């Protein structure tokens, strides 16, 4: 199973930017689609962004379109989530995830059940 380790996150003000990074150990992350999810206090974990294993397609939930960008850095074996124009409602614990098998397709609205390996979670807090 792929081991995912997240970095980034923290406390920022509304309008600021943050980059979250998801790194894989033991496997080549470029062979896997990767999704980012978030869980706000009192809410269920929800899909935020995803990128296909080829990197040629990416998907976003409506609330982050135009502000967040998911990208691959195959040289570093990471998938990053660049978050711009952050809002207080973006406050959540963010998780990256990938399926158990490489080269699997990614739907436009992935479900948690589509993913087998999860990062440890990273807190993002946006103050108003």
MOPAC internal coordinates of N, CA, C and O (Angstrom, degrees):
PM7 1SCF
backbone

  N    0.0000 0     0.00 0     0.00 0    0    0    0
  C    1.4493 1     0.00 0     0.00 0    1    0    0
  C    1.5234 1   109.16 1     0.00 0    2    1    0
  O    1.2310 1   121.24 1   -35.07 1    3    2    1
  N    1.3169 1   115.23 1   144.93 1    3    2    1
  C    1.4557 1   120.05 1  -179.08 1    5    3    2
  C    1.5255 1   109.65 1   -74.02 1    6    5    3
  O    1.2310 1   120.76 1   -45.98 1    7    6    5
  N    1.3099 1   116.15 1   134.02 1    7    6    5
  C    1.4679 1   121.69 1   174.60 1    9    7    6
  C    1.5233 1   107.46 1   -96.28 1   10    9    7
  O    1.2310 1   120.63 1   -56.41 1   11   10    9
  N    1.3318 1   116.41 1   123.59 1   11   10    9
  C    1.4569 1   121.28 1  -179.26 1   13   11   10
  C    1.5179 1   109.77 1  -111.16 1   14   13   11
  O    1.2310 1   120.95 1   -46.65 1   15   14   13
  N    1.3245 1   115.79 1   133.35 1   15   14   13
  C    1.4639 1   121.52 1   179.40 1   17   15   14
  C    1.5240 1   107.88 1  -126.09 1   18   17   15
  O    1.2310 1   121.08 1   -53.70 1   19   18   17
  N    1.3165 1   115.54 1   126.30 1   19   18   17
  C    1.4544 1   121.25 1  -177.42 1   21   19   18
  C    1.5232 1   111.16 1   -99.51 1   22   21   19
  O    1.2310 1   121.57 1   -26.61 1   23   22   21
  N    1.3275 1   114.61 1   153.39 1   23   22   21
  C    1.4599 1   121.18 1   172.97 1   25   23   22
  C    1.5156 1   108.32 1  -144.66 1   26   25   23
  O    1.2310 1   121.27 1   -15.85 1   27   26   25
  N    1.3138 1   115.17 1   164.15 1   27   26   25
  C    1.4465 1   120.55 1  -177.36 1   29   27   26
  C    1.5130 1   110.30 1    99.56 1   30   29   27
  O    1.2310 1   120.82 1    12.36 1   31   30   29
  N    1.2925 1   116.03 1  -167.64 1   31   30   29
  C    1.4589 1   121.15 1  -179.35 1   33   31   30
  C    1.5139 1   111.34 1    90.07 1   34   33   31
  O    1.2310 1   121.39 1     0.73 1   35   34   33
  N    1.3267 1   114.94 1  -179.27 1   35   34   33
  C    1.4489 1   120.18 1   178.80 1   37   35   34
  C    1.5096 1   111.79 1   136.14 1   38   37   35
  O    1.2310 1   121.54 1    17.79 1   39   38   37
  N    1.3229 1   114.67 1  -162.21 1   39   38   37
  C    1.4573 1   122.26 1  -177.96 1   41   39   38
  C    1.5243 1   109.27 1  -107.32 1   42   41   39
  O    1.2310 1   120.58 1   -55.64 1   43   42   41
  N    1.3239 1   116.50 1   124.36 1   43   42   41
  C    1.4533 1   121.67 1   179.19 1   45   43   42
  C    1.5253 1   109.13 1  -135.78 1   46   45   43
  O    1.2310 1   121.51 1    -8.63 1   47   46   45
  N    1.3254 1   114.71 1   171.37 1   47   46   45
  C    1.4628 1   119.95 1   176.41 1   49   47   46
  C    1.5267 1   110.01 1   -96.92 1   50   49   47
  O    1.2310 1   120.90 1   -21.37 1   51   50   49
  N    1.2924 1   115.89 1   158.63 1   51   50   49
  C    1.4653 1   121.00 1   177.40 1   53   51   50
  C    1.5268 1   109.59 1   -55.29 1   54   53   51
  O    1.2310 1   121.20 1   -44.70 1   55   54   53
  N    1.3251 1   115.32 1   135.30 1   55   54   53
  C    1.4504 1   121.02 1  -178.49 1   57   55   54
  C    1.5148 1   114.20 1    94.87 1   58   57   55
  O    1.2310 1   120.41 1   165.18 1   59   58   57
  N    1.3183 1   116.82 1   -14.82 1   59   58   57
  C    1.4628 1   121.19 1   179.45 1   61   59   58
  C    1.5299 1   111.27 1   -77.40 1   62   61   59
  O    1.2310 1   121.81 1    -4.30 1   63   62   61
  N    1.3199 1   114.13 1   175.70 1   63   62   61
  C    1.4611 1   121.21 1   179.28 1   65   63   62
  C    1.5187 1   110.76 1  -123.31 1   66   65   63
  O    1.2310 1   121.24 1   -27.61 1   67   66   65
  N    1.3210 1   115.23 1   152.39 1   67   66   65
  C    1.4570 1   122.77 1   175.05 1   69   67   66
  C    1.5156 1   108.79 1  -144.83 1   70   69   67
  O    1.2310 1   121.01 1   -28.18 1   71   70   69
  N    1.3223 1   115.68 1   151.82 1   71   70   69
  C    1.4572 1   120.35 1   173.33 1   73   71   70
  C    1.5146 1   109.44 1  -122.63 1   74   73   71
  O    1.2310 1   120.99 1   -53.77 1   75   74   73
  N    1.3056 1   115.70 1   126.23 1   75   74   73
  C    1.4560 1   122.34 1   173.61 1   77   75   74
  C    1.5268 1   107.95 1  -100.73 1   78   77   75
  O    1.2310 1   121.21 1   -37.62 1   79   78   77
  N    1.3192 1   115.30 1   142.38 1   79   78   77
  C    1.4621 1   119.74 1   179.98 1   81   79   78
  C    1.5202 1   109.47 1  -125.61 1   82   81   79
  O    1.2310 1   121.29 1   -38.55 1   83   82   81
  N    1.3025 1   115.14 1   141.45 1   83   82   81
  C    1.4653 1   122.66 1   179.06 1   85   83   82
  C    1.5220 1   107.41 1  -122.51 1   86   85   83
  O    1.2310 1   120.59 1   -63.15 1   87   86   85
  N    1.3159 1   116.47 1   116.85 1   87   86   85
  C    1.4651 1   121.40 1  -178.75 1   89   87   86
  C    1.5172 1   110.01 1  -112.40 1   90   89   87
  O    1.2310 1   121.06 1   -31.12 1   91   90   89
  N    1.3089 1   115.57 1   148.88 1   91   90   89
  C    1.4619 1   121.08 1   179.52 1   93   91   90
  C    1.5233 1   110.05 1  -113.35 1   94   93   91
  O    1.2310 1   121.73 1   -37.61 1   95   94   93
  N    1.3065 1   114.30 1   142.39 1   95   94   93
  C    1.4644 1   118.91 1   174.23 1   97   95   94
  C    1.5189 1   109.04 1  -119.28 1   98   97   95
  O    1.2310 1   121.36 1   -40.02 1   99   98   97
  N    1.2898 1   115.01 1   139.98 1   99   98   97
  C    1.4501 1   119.21 1   177.31 1  101   99   98
  C    1.5109 1   115.28 1    85.91 1  102  101   99
  O    1.2310 1   120.28 1   164.49 1  103  102  101
  N    1.3209 1   117.07 1   -15.51 1  103  102  101
  C    1.4684 1   120.41 1  -179.99 1  105  103  102
  C    1.5218 1   108.47 1  -139.70 1  106  105  103
  O    1.2310 1   121.82 1   -17.06 1  107  106  105
  N    1.3333 1   114.13 1   162.94 1  107  106  105
  C    1.4570 1   119.75 1   175.98 1  109  107  106
  C    1.5120 1   108.42 1   -91.02 1  110  109  107
  O    1.2310 1   120.83 1   -69.78 1  111  110  109
  N    1.3225 1   116.01 1   110.22 1  111  110  109
  C    1.4605 1   120.33 1  -175.20 1  113  111  110
  C    1.5145 1   111.88 1   -64.75 1  114  113  111
  O    1.2310 1   120.36 1   157.72 1  115  114  113
  N    1.3144 1   116.92 1   -22.28 1  115  114  113
  C    1.4639 1   119.74 1  -178.71 1  117  115  114
  C    1.5215 1   112.27 1   -65.65 1  118  117  115
  O    1.2310 1   120.31 1   166.83 1  119  118  117
  N    1.3281 1   117.02 1   -13.17 1  119  118  117
  C    1.4645 1   120.11 1   178.74 1  121  119  118
  C    1.5243 1   112.81 1   -90.47 1  122  121  119
  O    1.2310 1   120.55 1   177.99 1  123  122  121
  N    1.3279 1   116.55 1    -2.01 1  123  122  121
  C    1.4637 1   120.93 1  -174.49 1  125  123  122
  C    1.5168 1   111.11 1  -121.52 1  126  125  123
  O    1.2310 1   120.28 1   -38.73 1  127  126  125
  N    1.3443 1   117.07 1   141.27 1  127  126  125
  C    1.4648 1   117.71 1   166.63 1  129  127  126
  C    1.5236 1   108.30 1   -69.94 1  130  129  127
  O    1.2310 1   120.21 1   -29.10 1  131  130  129
  N    1.2991 1   117.21 1   150.90 1  131  130  129
  C    1.4623 1   121.72 1  -178.05 1  133  131  130
  C    1.5169 1   109.37 1  -131.17 1  134  133  131
  O    1.2310 1   121.45 1   -42.49 1  135  134  133
  N    1.2992 1   114.82 1   137.51 1  135  134  133
  C    1.4487 1   120.45 1   175.73 1  137  135  134
  C    1.5113 1   110.86 1  -120.75 1  138  137  135
  O    1.2310 1   121.33 1   -28.29 1  139  138  137
  N    1.3255 1   115.07 1   151.71 1  139  138  137
  C    1.4549 1   121.92 1   170.82 1  141  139  138
  C    1.5287 1   107.76 1  -113.77 1  142  141  139
  O    1.2310 1   120.94 1   -48.11 1  143  142  141
  N    1.3120 1   115.80 1   131.89 1  143  142  141
  C    1.4514 1   122.66 1   176.58 1  145  143  142
  C    1.5295 1   107.90 1  -122.84 1  146  145  143
  O    1.2310 1   120.93 1   -14.91 1  147  146  145
  N    1.3178 1   115.83 1   165.09 1  147  146  145
  C    1.4613 1   119.79 1   175.12 1  149  147  146
  C    1.5194 1   109.76 1  -144.06 1  150  149  147
  O    1.2310 1   122.04 1   -29.15 1  151  150  149
  N    1.3197 1   113.70 1   150.85 1  151  150  149
  C    1.4577 1   119.89 1   177.70 1  153  151  150
  C    1.5151 1   108.47 1  -130.20 1  154  153  151
  O    1.2310 1   121.55 1   -66.99 1  155  154  153
  N    1.3168 1   114.64 1   113.01 1  155  154  153
  C    1.4570 1   121.24 1   177.60 1  157  155  154
  C    1.5255 1   108.92 1   -85.62 1  158  157  155
  O    1.2310 1   120.02 1   -21.65 1  159  158  157
  N    1.3293 1   117.56 1   158.35 1  159  158  157
  C    1.4684 1   120.25 1   179.61 1  161  159  158
  C    1.5143 1   112.00 1   -55.09 1  162  161  159
  O    1.2310 1   120.62 1   -51.47 1  163  162  161
  N    1.3141 1   116.42 1   128.53 1  163  162  161
  C    1.4504 1   121.10 1   177.79 1  165  163  162
  C    1.5097 1   115.40 1    76.90 1  166  165  163
  O    1.2310 1   120.29 1  -174.15 1  167  166  165
  N    1.3350 1   117.05 1     5.85 1  167  166  165
  C    1.4666 1   120.24 1  -178.47 1  169  167  166
  C    1.5252 1   110.46 1  -123.42 1  170  169  167
  O    1.2310 1   121.41 1   -17.01 1  171  170  169
  N    1.3165 1   114.90 1   162.99 1  171  170  169
  C    1.4503 1   120.04 1   177.04 1  173  171  170
  C    1.5223 1   109.89 1   -77.85 1  174  173  171
  O    1.2310 1   121.60 1   -22.13 1  175  174  173
  N    1.3284 1   114.54 1   157.87 1  175  174  173
  C    1.4554 1   119.32 1   176.39 1  177  175  174
  C    1.5230 1   109.09 1   -67.59 1  178  177  175
  O    1.2310 1   120.68 1   -42.35 1  179  178  177
  N    1.3204 1   116.30 1   137.65 1  179  178  177
  C    1.4624 1   121.18 1  -173.86 1  181  179  178
  C    1.5244 1   110.76 1  -135.14 1  182  181  179
  O    1.2310 1   121.31 1   -29.81 1  183  182  181
  N    1.3108 1   115.10 1   150.19 1  183  182  181
  C    1.4559 1   121.84 1   179.17 1  185  183  182
  C    1.5220 1   110.63 1   -67.02 1  186  185  183
  O    1.2310 1   121.07 1   -39.86 1  187  186  185
  N    1.3418 1   115.56 1   140.14 1  187  186  185
  C    1.4611 1   121.31 1   178.09 1  189  187  186
  C    1.5296 1   110.80 1  -116.33 1  190  189  187
  O    1.2310 1   121.00 1   126.84 1  191  190  189
  N    1.3408 1   115.70 1   -53.16 1  191  190  189
  C    1.4599 1   120.02 1  -176.49 1  193  191  190
  C    1.5191 1   109.33 1  -157.12 1  194  193  191
  O    1.2310 1   121.00 1   -26.25 1  195  194  193
  N    1.3270 1   115.69 1   153.75 1  195  194  193
  C    1.4571 1   119.93 1   178.48 1  197  195  194
  C    1.5122 1   110.06 1  -148.48 1  198  197  195
  O    1.2310 1   121.08 1   -25.26 1  199  198  197
  N    1.3176 1   115.54 1   154.74 1  199  198  197
  C    1.4599 1   121.32 1   178.98 1  201  199  198
  C    1.5182 1   108.27 1  -136.92 1  202  201  199
  O    1.2310 1   121.03 1   -42.55 1  203  202  201
  N    1.3204 1   115.64 1   137.45 1  203  202  201
  C    1.4597 1   120.16 1   179.52 1  205  203  202
  C    1.5252 1   111.10 1   -69.05 1  206  205  203
  O    1.2310 1   120.65 1   -16.56 1  207  206  205
  N    1.3222 1   116.37 1   163.44 1  207  206  205
  C    1.4636 1   118.08 1  -176.77 1  209  207  206
  C    1.5267 1   110.75 1   -67.81 1  210  209  207
  O    1.2310 1   120.18 1   153.49 1  211  210  209
  N    1.3387 1   117.26 1   -26.51 1  211  210  209
  C    1.4632 1   119.49 1   176.66 1  213  211  210
  C    1.5180 1   111.66 1   -76.85 1  214  213  211
  O    1.2310 1   120.98 1   160.73 1  215  214  213
  N    1.3231 1   115.73 1   -19.27 1  215  214  213
  C    1.4579 1   119.79 1  -177.75 1  217  215  214
  C    1.5139 1   114.16 1    81.31 1  218  217  215
  O    1.2310 1   120.30 1  -176.96 1  219  218  217
  N    1.3354 1   117.03 1     3.04 1  219  218  217
  C    1.4626 1   117.94 1  -175.38 1  221  219  218
  C    1.5202 1   113.49 1   -88.66 1  222  221  219
  O    1.2310 1   120.20 1   172.04 1  223  222  221
  N    1.3362 1   117.22 1    -7.96 1  223  222  221
  C    1.4610 1   120.26 1   177.28 1  225  223  222
  C    1.5225 1   110.12 1  -137.62 1  226  225  223
  O    1.2310 1   121.11 1   -36.29 1  227  226  225
  N    1.3104 1   115.48 1   143.71 1  227  226  225
  C    1.4605 1   121.24 1   175.89 1  229  227  226
  C    1.5143 1   108.74 1  -138.53 1  230  229  227
  O    1.2310 1   120.83 1   -27.74 1  231  230  229
  N    1.3164 1   116.03 1   152.26 1  231  230  229
  C    1.4514 1   122.06 1  -175.97 1  233  231  230
  C    1.5231 1   109.06 1  -133.56 1  234  233  231
  O    1.2310 1   121.03 1   -31.12 1  235  234  233
  N    1.3262 1   115.63 1   148.88 1  235  234  233
  C    1.4516 1   121.14 1  -177.40 1  237  235  234
  C    1.5151 1   110.34 1  -139.33 1  238  237  235
  O    1.2310 1   121.03 1   -32.00 1  239  238  237
  N    1.3224 1   115.64 1   148.00 1  239  238  237
  C    1.4430 1   118.48 1   169.31 1  241  239  238
  C    1.5265 1   108.03 1   -71.31 1  242  241  239
  O    1.2310 1   120.61 1   -27.66 1  243  242  241
  N    1.3081 1   116.44 1   152.34 1  243  242  241
  C    1.4644 1   120.72 1  -172.01 1  245  243  242
  C    1.5277 1   113.20 1   -56.63 1  246  245  243
  O    1.2310 1   120.20 1   143.28 1  247  246  245
  N    1.3118 1   117.22 1   -36.72 1  247  246  245
  C    1.4649 1   120.12 1  -173.42 1  249  247  246
  C    1.5280 1   113.78 1   -68.86 1  250  249  247
  O    1.2310 1   119.93 1   164.95 1  251  250  249
  N    1.3292 1   117.75 1   -15.05 1  251  250  249
  C    1.4718 1   119.20 1  -178.59 1  253  251  250
  C    1.5239 1   112.46 1  -114.60 1  254  253  251
  O    1.2310 1   120.03 1   176.62 1  255  254  253
  N    1.3183 1   117.55 1    -3.38 1  255  254  253
  C    1.4628 1   119.92 1  -179.84 1  257  255  254
  C    1.5211 1   110.63 1   -58.80 1  258  257  255
  O    1.2310 1   121.32 1   -46.36 1  259  258  257
  N    1.3240 1   115.08 1   133.64 1  259  258  257
  C    1.4526 1   120.46 1  -178.68 1  261  259  258
  C    1.5193 1   114.18 1    86.49 1  262  261  259
  O    1.2310 1   120.12 1   167.82 1  263  262  261
  N    1.3365 1   117.38 1   -12.18 1  263  262  261
  C    1.4680 1   121.19 1   179.89 1  265  263  262
  C    1.5241 1   111.98 1  -115.05 1  266  265  263
  O    1.2310 1   120.02 1   144.56 1  267  266  265
  N    1.3244 1   117.57 1   -35.44 1  267  266  265
  C    1.4609 1   122.06 1  -177.83 1  269  267  266
  C    1.5223 1   109.14 1  -106.91 1  270  269  267
  O    1.2310 1   121.32 1   -33.05 1  271  270  269
  N    1.3284 1   115.07 1   146.95 1  271  270  269
  C    1.4619 1   121.01 1   176.17 1  273  271  270
  C    1.5216 1   109.01 1  -135.81 1  274  273  271
  O    1.2310 1   120.92 1   -53.18 1  275  274  273
  N    1.3162 1   115.84 1   126.82 1  275  274  273
  C    1.4643 1   120.96 1   175.73 1  277  275  274
  C    1.5269 1   108.14 1  -101.10 1  278  277  275
  O    1.2310 1   120.72 1   -40.93 1  279  278  277
  N    1.3140 1   116.23 1   139.07 1  279  278  277
  C    1.4601 1   119.25 1  -177.12 1  281  279  278
  C    1.5203 1   110.35 1  -151.28 1  282  281  279
  O    1.2310 1   121.50 1   -20.64 1  283  282  281
  N    1.2933 1   114.73 1   159.36 1  283  282  281
  C    1.4667 1   121.53 1   177.69 1  285  283  282
  C    1.5242 1   110.46 1  -105.41 1  286  285  283
  O    1.2310 1   121.05 1   -35.47 1  287  286  285
  N    1.3191 1   115.59 1   144.53 1  287  286  285
  C    1.4589 1   121.80 1   168.11 1  289  287  286
  C    1.5238 1   105.12 1  -126.32 1  290  289  287
  O    1.2310 1   121.10 1   -90.39 1  291  290  289
  N    1.3098 1   115.51 1    89.61 1  291  290  289
  C    1.4649 1   119.84 1  -174.47 1  293  291  290
  C    1.5201 1   112.23 1   -65.89 1  294  293  291
  O    1.2310 1   120.27 1   151.99 1  295  294  293
  N    1.3104 1   117.09 1   -28.01 1  295  294  293
  C    1.4597 1   119.47 1   178.35 1  297  295  294
  C    1.5280 1   110.87 1   -65.04 1  298  297  295
  O    1.2310 1   120.89 1   146.06 1  299  298  297
  N    1.3320 1   115.91 1   -33.94 1  299  298  297
  C    1.4642 1   120.89 1   179.52 1  301  299  298
  C    1.5192 1   112.17 1   -95.62 1  302  301  299
  O    1.2310 1   120.67 1   174.77 1  303  302  301
  N    1.3434 1   116.33 1    -5.23 1  303  302  301
  C    1.4603 1   121.05 1  -178.07 1  305  303  302
  C    1.5261 1   111.09 1    60.69 1  306  305  303
  O    1.2310 1   121.06 1  -137.59 1  307  306  305
  N    1.3257 1   115.57 1    42.41 1  307  306  305
  C    1.4625 1   120.69 1  -178.30 1  309  307  306
  C    1.5205 1   111.44 1  -131.34 1  310  309  307
  O    1.2310 1   121.27 1   -19.21 1  311  310  309
  N    1.3103 1   115.18 1   160.79 1  311  310  309
  C    1.4621 1   123.31 1   168.65 1  313  311  310
  C    1.5283 1   106.56 1  -124.97 1  314  313  311
  O    1.2310 1   120.63 1   -53.75 1  315  314  313
  N    1.3133 1   116.40 1   126.25 1  315  314  313
  C    1.4562 1   121.84 1  -176.33 1  317  315  314
  C    1.5205 1   111.29 1  -107.78 1  318  317  315
  O    1.2310 1   121.19 1   -28.73 1  319  318  317
  N    1.3168 1   115.32 1   151.27 1  319  318  317
  C    1.4529 1   122.12 1   172.72 1  321  319  318
  C    1.5270 1   107.09 1  -121.65 1  322  321  319
  O    1.2310 1   121.21 1   -75.12 1  323  322  321
  N    1.3203 1   115.29 1   104.88 1  323  322  321
  C    1.4592 1   121.16 1   177.98 1  325  323  322
  C    1.5260 1   107.66 1   -86.54 1  326  325  323
  O    1.2310 1   120.75 1   -58.05 1  327  326  325
  N    1.3182 1   116.17 1   121.95 1  327  326  325
  C    1.4673 1   120.79 1  -176.70 1  329  327  326
  C    1.5215 1   108.85 1  -117.12 1  330  329  327
  O    1.2310 1   120.91 1   -64.73 1  331  330  329
  N    1.3192 1   115.86 1   115.27 1  331  330  329
  C    1.4620 1   122.26 1   179.26 1  333  331  330
  C    1.5273 1   110.29 1  -111.38 1  334  333  331
  O    1.2310 1   121.37 1   -16.86 1  335  334  333
  N    1.3072 1   114.98 1   163.14 1  335  334  333
  C    1.4736 1   121.19 1   176.95 1  337  335  334
  C    1.5280 1   111.03 1    48.22 1  338  337  335
  O    1.2310 1   121.23 1  -130.40 1  339  338  337
  N    1.3076 1   115.25 1    49.60 1  339  338  337
  C    1.4615 1   119.93 1  -175.72 1  341  339  338
  C    1.5232 1   111.38 1   -64.12 1  342  341  339
  O    1.2310 1   121.35 1   -34.59 1  343  342  341
  N    1.3224 1   115.03 1   145.41 1  343  342  341
  C    1.4499 1   122.85 1  -179.12 1  345  343  342
  C    1.5270 1   108.93 1  -120.16 1  346  345  343
  O    1.2310 1   119.92 1   -22.98 1  347  346  345
  N    1.3125 1   117.75 1   157.02 1  347  346  345
  C    1.4724 1   119.52 1   177.17 1  349  347  346
  C    1.5292 1   112.38 1   -54.94 1  350  349  347
  O    1.2310 1   120.36 1   146.45 1  351  350  349
  N    1.3202 1   116.91 1   -33.55 1  351  350  349
  C    1.4708 1   119.77 1  -179.86 1  353  351  350
  C    1.5247 1   113.23 1   -71.27 1  354  353  351
  O    1.2310 1   119.93 1   174.17 1  355  354  353
  N    1.3318 1   117.74 1    -5.83 1  355  354  353
  C    1.4660 1   120.73 1   173.65 1  357  355  354
  C    1.5352 1   111.33 1   -84.04 1  358  357  355
  O    1.2310 1   120.51 1   174.00 1  359  358  357
  N    1.3074 1   116.62 1    -6.00 1  359  358  357
  C    1.4586 1   120.67 1   178.84 1  361  359  358
  C    1.5215 1   110.78 1   -60.74 1  362  361  359
  O    1.2310 1   121.16 1   -56.25 1  363  362  361
  N    1.3257 1   115.39 1   123.75 1  363  362  361
  C    1.4628 1   120.93 1  -176.60 1  365  363  362
  C    1.5238 1   109.18 1  -177.61 1  366  365  363
  O    1.2310 1   121.54 1    -9.19 1  367  366  365
  N    1.3166 1   114.66 1   170.81 1  367  366  365
  C    1.4598 1   120.64 1   166.56 1  369  367  366
  C    1.5209 1   107.01 1   -90.89 1  370  369  367
  O    1.2310 1   120.62 1   -53.63 1  371  370  369
  N    1.3073 1   116.42 1   126.37 1  371  370  369
  C    1.4539 1   121.99 1  -176.52 1  373  371  370
  C    1.5262 1   109.81 1  -103.37 1  374  373  371
  O    1.2310 1   121.38 1   -41.33 1  375  374  373
  N    1.3287 1   114.97 1   138.67 1  375  374  373
  C    1.4563 1   122.23 1  -179.25 1  377  375  374
  C    1.5267 1   110.31 1  -127.81 1  378  377  375
  O    1.2310 1   120.58 1   -41.99 1  379  378  377
  N    1.3261 1   116.50 1   138.01 1  379  378  377
  C    1.4587 1   118.83 1   167.65 1  381  379  378
  C    1.5256 1   108.09 1  -100.35 1  382  381  379
  O    1.2310 1   121.35 1   -22.63 1  383  382  381
  N    1.3197 1   115.02 1   157.37 1  383  382  381
  C    1.4538 1   119.52 1  -175.87 1  385  383  382
  C    1.5186 1   110.34 1  -155.53 1  386  385  383
  O    1.2310 1   121.41 1   -25.01 1  387  386  385
  N    1.3195 1   114.91 1   154.99 1  387  386  385
  C    1.4593 1   119.25 1   174.72 1  389  387  386
  C    1.5308 1   108.82 1  -146.27 1  390  389  387
  O    1.2310 1   120.24 1   -21.80 1  391  390  389
  N    1.3151 1   117.15 1   158.20 1  391  390  389
  C    1.4626 1   120.64 1   179.46 1  393  391  390
  C    1.5283 1   111.01 1   -71.37 1  394  393  391
  O    1.2310 1   121.33 1   -10.32 1  395  394  393
  N    1.3159 1   115.06 1   169.68 1  395  394  393
  C    1.4519 1   119.36 1   179.80 1  397  395  394
  C    1.5140 1   113.30 1   -77.50 1  398  397  395
  O    1.2310 1   120.46 1   159.35 1  399  398  397
  N    1.3094 1   116.73 1   -20.65 1  399  398  397
  C    1.4649 1   120.52 1  -177.93 1  401  399  398
  C    1.5183 1   109.92 1  -115.14 1  402  401  399
  O    1.2310 1   120.46 1   -36.58 1  403  402  401
  N    1.3281 1   116.72 1   143.42 1  403  402  401
  C    1.4693 1   119.20 1   176.96 1  405  403  402
  C    1.5186 1   111.07 1   -75.39 1  406  405  403
  O    1.2310 1   121.43 1   -12.48 1  407  406  405
  N    1.3002 1   114.87 1   167.52 1  407  406  405
  C    1.4741 1   124.00 1   172.85 1  409  407  406
  C    1.5223 1   112.99 1    58.16 1  410  409  407
  O    1.2310 1   120.25 1  -152.86 1  411  410  409
  N    1.3309 1   117.13 1    27.14 1  411  410  409
  C    1.4538 1   119.53 1   176.92 1  413  411  410
  C    1.5269 1   110.05 1   -88.11 1  414  413  411
  O    1.2310 1   119.76 1   -29.20 1  415  414  413
  N    1.3259 1   118.06 1   150.80 1  415  414  413
  C    1.4602 1   119.86 1   178.97 1  417  415  414
  C    1.5132 1   111.42 1   -72.39 1  418  417  415
  O    1.2310 1   120.77 1   -17.30 1  419  418  417
  N    1.3015 1   116.13 1   162.70 1  419  418  417
  C    1.4589 1   122.44 1   177.75 1  421  419  418
  C    1.5184 1   108.40 1  -124.28 1  422  421  419
  O    1.2310 1   120.59 1   -53.23 1  423  422  421
  N    1.3148 1   116.47 1   126.77 1  423  422  421
  C    1.4571 1   119.72 1   177.85 1  425  423  422
  C    1.5151 1   109.63 1   -80.93 1  426  425  423
  O    1.2310 1   120.94 1   -13.12 1  427  426  425
  N    1.3227 1   115.81 1   166.88 1  427  426  425
  C    1.4630 1   120.20 1  -177.77 1  429  427  426
  C    1.5173 1   112.21 1   -69.12 1  430  429  427
  O    1.2310 1   120.59 1   150.68 1  431  430  429
  N    1.3318 1   116.47 1   -29.32 1  431  430  429
  C    1.4663 1   120.91 1   177.26 1  433  431  430
  C    1.5276 1   106.82 1  -128.06 1  434  433  431
  O    1.2310 1   120.19 1   -98.64 1  435  434  433
  N    1.3285 1   117.24 1    81.36 1  435  434  433
  C    1.4606 1   119.31 1  -177.37 1  437  435  434
  C    1.5246 1   111.86 1   -66.49 1  438  437  435
  O    1.2310 1   121.55 1   -27.13 1  439  438  437
  N    1.3276 1   114.64 1   152.87 1  439  438  437
  C    1.4505 1   120.88 1   175.53 1  441  439  438
  C    1.5279 1   109.23 1  -102.20 1  442  441  439
  O    1.2310 1   120.73 1   -20.43 1  443  442  441
  N    1.3125 1   116.21 1   159.57 1  443  442  441
  C    1.4556 1   119.38 1   175.65 1  445  443  442
  C    1.5169 1   110.95 1   -56.53 1  446  445  443
  O    1.2310 1   120.51 1   143.14 1  447  446  445
  N    1.3167 1   116.63 1   -36.86 1  447  446  445
  C    1.4631 1   120.92 1  -177.59 1  449  447  446
  C    1.5210 1   113.06 1   -65.14 1  450  449  447
  O    1.2310 1   120.29 1   164.96 1  451  450  449
  N    1.3264 1   117.06 1   -15.04 1  451  450  449
  C    1.4659 1   120.21 1   178.51 1  453  451  450
  C    1.5266 1   111.84 1   -76.61 1  454  453  451
  O    1.2310 1   120.46 1   170.60 1  455  454  453
  N    1.3351 1   116.73 1    -9.40 1  455  454  453
  C    1.4542 1   121.21 1  -173.67 1  457  455  454
  C    1.5180 1   111.04 1  -119.59 1  458  457  455
  O    1.2310 1   120.94 1   -38.08 1  459  458  457
  N    1.3206 1   115.80 1   141.92 1  459  458  457
  C    1.4586 1   121.30 1  -176.57 1  461  459  458
  C    1.5280 1   113.30 1  -112.36 1  462  461  459
  O    1.2310 1   120.29 1   148.47 1  463  462  461
  N    1.3018 1   117.05 1   -31.53 1  463  462  461
  C    1.4644 1   120.81 1  -178.63 1  465  463  462
  C    1.5217 1   108.79 1  -111.24 1  466  465  463
  O    1.2310 1   121.10 1   -43.82 1  467  466  465
  N    1.3305 1   115.50 1   136.18 1  467  466  465
  C    1.4592 1   120.91 1  -176.49 1  469  467  466
  C    1.5207 1   110.04 1  -129.62 1  470  469  467
  O    1.2310 1   121.49 1   -34.91 1  471  470  469
  N    1.3263 1   114.75 1   145.09 1  471  470  469
  C    1.4473 1   119.81 1   172.23 1  473  471  470
  C    1.5254 1   110.44 1   -73.62 1  474  473  471
  O    1.2310 1   120.84 1    -3.73 1  475  474  473
  N    1.3170 1   116.01 1   176.27 1  475  474  473
  C    1.4595 1   121.11 1  -173.87 1  477  475  474
  C    1.5257 1   113.37 1   -79.47 1  478  477  475
  O    1.2310 1   120.34 1   168.98 1  479  478  477
  N    1.3066 1   116.96 1   -11.02 1  479  478  477
  C    1.4583 1   120.26 1  -178.45 1  481  479  478
  C    1.5131 1   111.38 1    93.76 1  482  481  479
  O    1.2310 1   120.88 1   -38.33 1  483  482  481
  N    1.3200 1   115.91 1   141.67 1  483  482  481
  C    1.4627 1   122.46 1  -179.59 1  485  483  482
  C    1.5222 1   108.91 1  -136.26 1  486  485  483
  O    1.2310 1   120.52 1   -51.16 1  487  486  485
  N    1.3076 1   116.62 1   128.84 1  487  486  485
  C    1.4677 1   120.66 1  -179.92 1  489  487  486
  C    1.5254 1   110.44 1   -79.91 1  490  489  487
  O    1.2310 1   121.11 1   -50.47 1  491  490  489
  N    1.3165 1   115.47 1   129.53 1  491  490  489
  C    1.4662 1   122.98 1   171.34 1  493  491  490
  C    1.5236 1   106.75 1  -120.61 1  494  493  491
  O    1.2310 1   120.76 1   -58.43 1  495  494  493
  N    1.3150 1   116.15 1   121.57 1  495  494  493
  C    1.4535 1   121.53 1   179.32 1  497  495  494
  C    1.5173 1   108.85 1  -122.55 1  498  497  495
  O    1.2310 1   120.90 1   -55.83 1  499  498  497
  N    1.3293 1   115.88 1   124.17 1  499  498  497
  C    1.4548 1   121.42 1  -179.09 1  501  499  498
  C    1.5235 1   107.98 1  -114.66 1  502  501  499
  O    1.2310 1   120.73 1   -62.16 1  503  502  501
  N    1.3200 1   116.21 1   117.84 1  503  502  501
  C    1.4607 1   120.25 1  -179.60 1  505  503  502
  C    1.5244 1   109.82 1   -93.80 1  506  505  503
  O    1.2310 1   121.47 1   -30.47 1  507  506  505
  N    1.3135 1   114.79 1   149.53 1  507  506  505
  C    1.4751 1   119.62 1  -178.30 1  509  507  506
  C    1.5157 1   111.50 1   -87.84 1  510  509  507
  O    1.2310 1   120.10 1   180.00 1  511  510  509

